[in-house]
Amino acid sequence: MSTEHNPRATGERGLALIKESEGLRLSTYLDAVGKPTIGYGHLIRPGETFNGPISQQQAEALLRKDLADTEQGIAKAVRVSITQGQFDALASFVFNLGAGRLRSSTLLRKLNAGDYAGAANQFLLWDKAGGKPLKGLTKRRQAERKLFLS
């Protein structure tokens, strides 16, 4: 395990968790809340069009681009030293929910107060889409908590 503090990029474990949680879909689909998506959970923005399937390499490129925004959001929000595992768990969380949700969360408040165990437990509360618990999100949040505590 890396003991580096304040990492700025998602590590291999974080990347693997995001890929596993998002799954890879080379054609456009609607996510759990009905938003058009492609690749590893890339939300299709207004003006973006994907005519037909994309390649795995294109999906990887979209993921890296999306992760840059995710990583920037984490760097701006977190005010305490964190390990690579904690950063990776936060990257999965923010990739899924957005930096705005992190900024307004009790998870971040506890983390920035130095309550790492309390912050870890907050992951488990974010397992709903459209107000309903989803098995996939429950599994993802448990994996994020475990990675955060590693």
C-alpha positions in Angstrom: 0.0 0.0 0.0 1.2 3.4 -0.9 1.9 5.7 2.1 2.0 8.7 -0.2 -0.2 11.5 1.2 -2.3 13.8 -0.9 -2.1 11.8 -4.1 -3.5 13.7 -7.1 -4.4 10.9 -9.5 -6.5 7.8 -9.3 -4.4 4.7 -8.7 -4.8 1.2 -10.2 -7.2 0.0 -7.4 -9.4 3.0 -7.9 -9.4 2.6 -11.6 -10.3 -1.1 -11.3 -13.2 -0.4 -8.9 -14.6 2.3 -11.2 -14.4 0.0 -14.2 -15.9 -2.9 -12.4 -18.7 -0.8 -10.9 -19.5 1.1 -14.1 -19.1 -1.8 -16.5 -18.1 -1.3 -20.1 -20.8 -0.6 -22.7 -19.5 0.3 -26.1 -22.9 1.5 -27.3 -25.1 4.2 -25.8 -27.5 3.3 -23.0 -29.5 4.9 -20.3 -28.1 4.8 -16.8 -30.0 3.9 -13.6 -31.7 7.4 -13.6 -32.2 7.6 -17.3 -29.2 9.6 -18.5 -27.6 8.7 -21.8 -24.2 7.1 -21.1 -21.5 5.2 -23.0 -18.2 3.4 -22.2 -17.3 3.2 -18.5 -20.2 5.4 -17.2 -19.4 8.5 -19.4 -22.4 10.8 -19.2 -23.0 12.0 -22.7 -23.0 15.8 -22.7 -25.1 18.1 -24.9 -23.4 18.4 -28.2 -21.6 15.0 -27.9 -22.7 12.4 -30.3 -21.7 8.8 -30.7 -22.9 7.2 -33.9 -22.6 3.5 -33.3 -20.4 1.7 -30.9 -17.0 3.0 -29.7 -13.8 1.0 -29.2 -12.4 -0.1 -25.8 -9.6 2.4 -26.4 -12.1 5.2 -26.9 -13.9 4.2 -23.7 -10.6 4.3 -21.8 -9.9 7.8 -23.2 -13.3 9.0 -22.1 -12.7 7.5 -18.7 -9.3 9.2 -18.3 -10.9 12.6 -19.4 -13.7 12.2 -16.9 -11.3 11.2 -14.1 -9.4 14.4 -14.6 -12.5 16.4 -13.5 -13.1 13.9 -10.7 -9.5 14.2 -9.4 -9.7 18.0 -9.6 -12.9 18.0 -7.5 -11.3 15.8 -4.8 -8.2 18.0 -4.7 -10.3 21.1 -4.2 -12.5 19.6 -1.5 -10.2 17.5 0.7 -8.3 19.6 3.3 -6.5 16.8 5.2 -3.8 14.2 4.2 -5.2 11.1 2.6 -3.6 7.9 1.4 -3.8 6.5 -2.2 -6.5 4.1 -1.1 -8.6 6.9 0.4 -8.1 9.0 -2.8 -9.1 6.0 -4.9 -12.3 5.4 -2.9 -13.2 9.1 -3.2 -12.5 8.9 -6.9 -15.0 6.1 -7.4 -17.6 8.0 -5.2 -17.1 11.3 -7.1 -17.0 9.7 -10.5 -20.4 8.2 -9.7 -22.1 11.1 -7.9 -20.2 14.2 -8.9 -18.0 16.6 -6.9 -20.9 18.7 -5.9 -22.4 15.8 -3.9 -19.0 15.3 -2.2 -18.7 19.0 -1.3 -22.1 19.0 0.4 -21.7 15.6 2.1 -21.3 14.7 5.7 -18.6 12.3 4.4 -16.4 15.3 3.4 -17.2 17.2 6.6 -16.1 14.2 8.7 -13.0 13.6 6.6 -11.9 17.2 6.8 -12.5 17.1 10.5 -10.0 14.2 10.7 -12.7 11.6 11.5 -11.6 9.1 9.0 -13.6 6.2 10.4 -16.7 8.3 10.5 -16.1 9.4 6.9 -15.6 5.7 5.8 -19.0 4.8 7.3 -20.7 7.6 5.3 -20.0 5.8 2.0 -22.7 3.2 2.9 -25.4 5.9 3.0 -25.1 6.7 -0.7 -26.6 3.5 -2.2 -29.8 4.9 -3.8 -30.8 6.0 -7.3 -34.1 7.7 -7.7 -34.7 7.3 -4.0 -34.5 3.5 -4.1 -31.6 1.4 -2.8 -29.8 -0.4 -5.7 -27.9 -3.6 -5.1 -25.1 -2.5 -7.4 -24.7 0.8 -5.6 -24.7 -1.0 -2.2 -21.9 -3.3 -3.4 -20.0 -0.3 -4.8 -20.3 1.7 -1.6 -19.1 -1.3 0.5 -16.1 -1.7 -1.9 -15.3 2.1 -1.6 -15.5 1.9 2.2 -13.2 -1.1 2.2 -10.7 0.6 -0.1 -10.9 3.8 2.0 -10.0 1.9 5.1 -7.2 -0.1 3.4 
